[in-house]
């Protein structure tokens, strides 16, 4: 996600021991909770829906996508076709799509020492 200047990111947090999933989920972000998080952050920061960018990878992300003005499907195999503005398998393609539409500026080149 280095292509995007994010203000916040949330995901499920799973517990692994010796590289094996234990079945424990420390943070569970359900479809309903995803939408609630987006609404709460938008309210907190005074962000309008059209300025929210959301990525989804399956039908469980539809409530999240419904809260965003720009909606991407990533690695969906067409499952989100009716719910997104753009589908891709590559975040850099999503970034390019945003730049082409003037929704994001190209990344500034890093200066020496940064």
RAWOMO-V598093 format. One record per run of one state. SS is the DSSP state (helix for helix, strand for strand, loop for the rest). FROM is the first residue (numbers start at 1). LEN is the number of residues. If there is no record, write none. Layout:
ss = [SS | SS]
from = [FROM | FROM]
len = [LEN | LEN]
This chain:
ss = [loop | strand | loop | strand | loop | helix | loop | helix | loop | strand | loop | helix | loop | strand | loop | strand | loop | helix | loop]
from = [1 | 13 | 18 | 20 | 28 | 31 | 46 | 49 | 52 | 53 | 57 | 59 | 67 | 70 | 75 | 86 | 89 | 91 | 101]
len = [12 | 5 | 2 | 8 | 3 | 15 | 3 | 3 | 1 | 4 | 2 | 8 | 3 | 5 | 11 | 3 | 2 | 10 | 14]
